[in-house]
Amino acid sequence: MHTIAFITMSLLLTFAGNVNHAASDREKQIAAEQIKQGLERFDRMQGCQDRTIAGREYVDLGLSVVWATCNLGASGPGDYGDYYAWGETKPKSDYFWETYRFRLRGDSDGTVEFKRYNTADSRGLIDSRSRLESADDAAHADWSGSWRMPTRAEWDELLTRCTWTWTVRYNRHGYLVTSQLNGNSIFLPAAGLMDGPTINHSGIAGGYWASNLDPEYPEQAASLSLYTQSVDNFARRFGLSIRPVSDAPVSRALPSRQHLDGFRIEDYTDVEIVEETVEEETIPFQLVEEKPSFNGGDANEFSKWVNSQLVYPEIAKENGVQGRVTLQFTVEADGRVTNVKVLRGVDDSLDKEAVRVVSSSPRWKPGKQRDRAVKVTYTFPVIFGLK
């Protein structure tokens, strides 16, 4: 058992007649119940507010923007939705450089040149645009109003201010993203990506576009990668998902010093750190401030170790079986690897070998959140190939 701190509602909730540290356990229990009831009444008040912008539902995570509940082109939170090349406002059937809207000439990452959104002499017509304009923003073009694609900074904020948990919702694999500020959540399905005419890695990983160009390598643009669990860069031609955002509505900020049945809500910008005693295993951190490390390196170093330990099953060799086994495992707060399970298998013999090797991993240096060791869950591919 130990103590963690969390921010309650991004507001300072002050109980009328605060209970001091010398109060009895019974008094503290009564106060806690009254606070809980007050928060429930506050939630009911909030639930009466309109949670749509231009007819599209959103979730307020207490961040700099509000996030749509579903992907662009989706019918609901669990639907993958449509795929878009960066800067294109309509989905299409194939995603090659030859079909890319802003291509000037060239047909590969190394040779393609552009007629719009270019910052490099060797990449065509320079216009020094490094962020999509509204006319080229698929979210704004489709949903209008204040909806748009997230920026790189807004994806970074979502990564660092929320807890990410790999799970199944709406019969889809993906990440449940829960605000560390107010407990609200959105679900990002692992929709994969389109390369040419093919959807790859759906149910395992995927990417979500940001509106920022990579100024150093303008053939790429920023995106959230569900594979690396970070903001990365993808070639602009790929078909990725889009999760729209909007500036927070004016009604989100409450007037200062409102009263709520014995509770006083101070200024919106203030916070109170509330202490709660919880069990270690109830703190699921998918993304943390300091990620775990293996032998002084990252997951790539672990991948090298796994490859050095694999023994290709003879039965799989004889039958010519090969492929990619996708595992999930947890690096505990003490560095042990636990909870190894198969998310997507290939063959029983390959699946078992992948689980055997990962389960035998030496201890990692654990991840940290707020300078405290926490457990971190990984999605990890083990690739078996025959030469």
N, C-alpha and C positions, 0 to 999 in steps of 0.2 A: 504494500500500500504506500502511496505517496501523494503529494499534493500537486495539482496542476492549476493553472490560471486560465480563465477564458473571459472574453468581453461580453457582457450581457446586453443584447439588443442595440449595440453601439450607442447606448444612452446611459445616463447616470440615474439609476432608480434609487431613491432615498426613502426608506420606510419612515413614516411619521412616528417619531419616538423610537430612534435607533436602539437596537439591543447591543449593549456594550460587551466587552470580552468576559466580564465577570458574570454574565447572565447564566441562568441554569440551563441544562440541556433541554428541559421542557419548554422554557421560554424561547430558546433558539428554534425548537421544532415548530412552535406556534408561529413565530415570525417567518420561518421559511415557508410554511403553508400559506400564510397570508400573501407573501411575495409571489408564490406560485399562482395563487388565485388572481392576483392583480395582473400578472403577466398574461394569464389566460383571457382576462377581460380585455386587455390591450390587444391581444391577437384577434379577438372577435371584432374589435373596432377596426383593425387593419383589414380584416377580411371583407368588410363592407365597402372598401375602396375599390375603384375600378382598377383592374390589373391588366389593362390592355392599352396599347398605343397604336393608333391607326388600325384598330381592329385585330391586332396581333397580341397574344398573351405574353407576359414577361414574368420573370422572377427577380425580386430585389435581393441581392446577396450582401447589401451594405457596402458595395464597392463604388468606384467612380462612375460606372455605367450599370444599367440593368440589362439582363441577358434574356433573350428569347427562350421560350420553353421547348422549341423544336428547331430542326435544321431548315434551311431554305429549301422549299419544294417538298417538305415533309407533311404528312397528314396528321402527325402526332409526335410526342416526345420520343417514341421508340422507332419511328420510321427513319430510314437512312436519308431520305430526301434526294435532291439532285446533286450532280457533280459539275463543277465549273473550273475552267482554266482561269488563271489569275487575270483579272481585268476584263473577262468576258461576262456578259450579263444573261446569257442563255445557255442551257445545257445542250450537249450535242452527242453524236453517236461515237465519235472517235477523238482521241486526244494525242495528236502528233504536232510537231513543229509546222508541218506543211499546212495544217488547218488552223493554226493559231492566229487570232485576230490582228495582233500587232507585229507580226513577222514581216520583215522586209525582204530578207533572203536567208539562205542557209537551212540545213535540215538536221543539225545535231547541236547538242549543248555547246560544243566547242566552236561552231561556225555560225550559229544563228545571229542575225542582226535584226534590229527593231526600228520601227517608225514612230513609236511612242513609248514613253517610260524607259529612257535610256540615259545612263550617266557615264558611259565609257566610250572613248574614241574608236575602239575596235568593234563596237557593237551597233553601228549604224548611225541614225540621226539622233544627235544629242539634244534632249529637251530638259534635262536635269530634274525631271519629275521623279520623286521618290515615294510618293504616296498616291493611291488611286483617287481620282476626282469623282464626284458624285455620279456623273454620267456613266462611269466605268465600274461603279460599285454595284455588284449584283444585288446585294441586300437592299440598297436604297432604290434601285431601279424596279425591283419586284414589289417591295412592301411600302415604299414611299415614306412620307412623314419624316420622322427623325431616325428611322432605322438605317443602319449601315454595317459594314464589315468591321470587326474589331481591329484595333491597332496591335502592333507587337507588344507595346507596353501594357495594353489591357489584357492580353493573354498572359503576360508575365505576372500581372496582378492576380489573375484567377489562379495561377499556379501556386503563388506564394501565400495567398490569403485564404485558401480553401484546402480542405482535406479531400484527397482523390482516392476512391475505392473502386477497384475492378470488381464488377458484379454483373448480374443479369437482371434487367428490367424490361418489361414489355416483350419478353421472350427474345431479347437481344443482349449480347455482350457489349459492355462499354464501361464508362467511368461515371460513378455517382459523385458529383462535385458539390461538396457541402461547405458553406461559408463558416469560417472560424469566428465570424463576427455576430451573425444572427441565427445560424443553424438552418437557413433555407438552402435548397438544393436544386441543381439542374442535372439532367442526364445527357451525356455525350455518347451516342452509340458508336461503336467501332465499325464505321461504314467502309473501311478500306479506301482505295483510291483507284482512279481510272488511268491506265497507261495504254494508249492506243484505244482499241475497242473493248478492252478487258477490264473488269473490276477485280482487283487483287487485294488479298488480305482482309476481306470483309469478315467481321466477327473476331478478328485478332488484333487489328491495329487500324490506322487510318490517319488522315490529316485534315486540318481545318485552316483555311486561309486567314491571314492577316492582310491589312491593306497596305503594308509597307514593302517596297522594293528592297532588295539587297543592293546597296549602292556600289559595293565593290565588285560584285558579280551580278550584273543586271539581268542575266538570263534566269535568275532565281528570285523568289519572293519569300517573305517570312510566313511561317505557318506553325501551328501547334502540331507536333508529331506525337501521336498516341504510342508509337513504337519506342521512341527515346524518352517520352514523358518530359519534353522540353520544347521551347520555341526554337524551331530549326528552319532551314531553307529548303524549298523544293523548286525544281524547274517549273517555270511558269506554265508550261504546256499541260502539266498533269491535271487531271480532274479530281479536285478535292471537295470536301464538304464546306459549307458556310454556316456558321451560327451567328445570326445577327445580334447586334447590340444597339442600345439607344441611350442618349443622355438621360439621366434620372429625371422623372417628371417633377414639376415644382411641388406637387402635393406630397412628395416623399418626405420633405423636411417638416417636422412638426414645430408649431410655435413653442417658444421656451416657457417653462414653468407652468405647463398644464397640470391639472390635478386629476387623479384617477382613483377615487374611492380610498383615500387614505395613503396613496402613493403620490409622490411628487416627481415628475420627470423634469430634470434640470436641462440645461442647454444641450442641444443635439450633438454638439462637438465634444462634449465631455464623456469620459468613460470611467467605469469603476471596475477594478479587478476583483473578481469574486473567487474565492477559493472553494474547491470541491474535492473531496477525497474519492478517488476511483481506483479500480484495479488496473494494473498495467495492461492486461490483455484487452481492455475496453477502449484503448486509444489507437484506432486504425489510421496511421499516416501513410498515404500512398505517395505523396511528394513532400519532401522535407527540406528545411533550409540547408542542411549538410547531408548529402547522400552517403550511404554506406560505401566502403572501399574494400577491395579484395587484393591482398598482396601489394598494397600501395597504389593500386590502380582502380579503374572503374569496372563496369560490367563487361567491357571488352577484354580486360585482363582475366576475368572469370571465364569468359568464353574460351580463351586460349587454354586455360587449365582443364575445362570440361573436355575439349577436343583431345587433350593429351591423355585423358583417362578412359575415353570410350573404347569399348571392345565391340566390334561389329558382330552382332549375333549370326552364327553360322546359318541358321535356317533362313534368315533374311537374305544373306548372300546367295544361298542356293536358289531362292525364288526371285532374285533380282529386285528385292523390295528396298526402296529408298524414299527419302522425303524429309519433311520438317515436322518435328514434334514440338508443339508449343506448350510450355509448362508455366505454372505459377508457383512461386514459393515466397516465403517470408524470411527476412533477415531479422532475427529477434534483437531486443535491446542489449543482449549479452553477446551478439555476434553469431549465434547459432543459426543454421539454415533449417527451417521447419516447414510443415504444411505443404510439402511438394505434391503437386497434383497435375494431371494432364488436362489442359484446356481443349486441345485439338490433337488427336493422335494420328498415326500413320498405320501402324501394325503393332500387335501386342508385344512382340519381341523387342521392337525398337522403342516402344513406349516405356517398357520396363527398364531397359538399359539406360535411357535418359533419366528416369526417376532415380535409379540406383546411383548414378554418378553424381547428380546434383545433391542427393540426400547425403552423400559422403563428403560434402564440401568442408574444408577447414573453416575455422571461424573467420568471420569478416570483422572489420572495424565498423561498429554500428553507426547508423545515421543519427543525426541530432536535430531536435526542434527546440528552440529557446534554450540552447545549451544543455538539453537533457537527452540522454540516449532513448530512442524510440524504435519500434519495429517498423519495417518498411516492406511492402509487398512488391514483388517484381513479376512481370510477364517476360518469359525468356524462351527464345527458340533454340532447339538443338537440331542441327542439320546432319542427316546421314546421307552420304553420297557414295556411289560405287564408281570406281575408275575402270 
